[in-house]
Amino acid sequence: RVTLRKVRRQVALAGGVWLTVGLLQLLRRTWRIHRTGEERFRTNPIIVAFWHGDLLVGAAEAMNVGRKDFATLVSRSRDGEIAARLAKAVGITPLRGGSSRGQVEALRLMERWLRKEGSLLIAVDGPRGPRGEVKAGIVLLAARTGAPIIPAAAITQPSARYVFRSWDRMWLPKFRAPIEVVYDTPMYVPTNCTREEMEKFRLLLEERLWQLHGEQAAPRQEESFSACKES
C-alpha cells in the first residue's frame, strides 16, 4: 500500500541523493588530484578494494573514469537503498545482496558479474565495520574468479577535509583540496589456496591498505607470509 509517508520518504531520498551527487560533481572539479597507478584502475576485470571511509572520493573517481562496467555490493537495508541510488547516480551498478546476511548469495552475485567481464568496487570493511578490518569474502572471490585485487586509497591533509562522525570516519575533501589517489600493485590469489593461506592473503591486503593511508593496523602476532603452493 502506497502511503503519503512513503511518497515523502522516496522524494526526500531521491532529492538527498541528487544533492550529494551534485555536490560531488561541483567539488571534484576543484580538487587537485594526483593519481598513482591509474592505468590499473582502467583494466578489466578487477576488484578494487578500499576502506569504507573513502567511499565519497571513490564515487567521484568512478564518475571521472566514466566506466559503465563497475558494480558494487549493496545491502537490502534502508541504508542500502540510499547507497544503491547513489551508486546508480554515478554510473555504478548496485548488486543488492548485502554482506552481513546472505553472504553466499552476495558472493554469487559478485562472481557472476566478474565472469561477465565486469569489475567491482568493494569497501572491504563495510557495511558496518569494524573500521580497517578486511572481510574474508574478497579473497575467496578473487580465488574463484582469477580477478586481481587492486588495493586503493585516497589521502589528503587533515585540514583539507571534513570528517563525519561515523564508524568509518568517512570524509569529504574541501574546495580545492590536494588529494593523492593510489591504485596499488595487483594481488592475485591462486585457486588452490587453503583457508589458512586465504587468511594470510586477507591480512596482507589489510596491511597494504593501512600502509597506503600512512597508518598502522592494530598489532598482530607476526607470521611469515607465503603464497599458495602451485599444484
Disulfide bonds with the S-S distance in Angstrom:
Cys193-Cys228 1.67
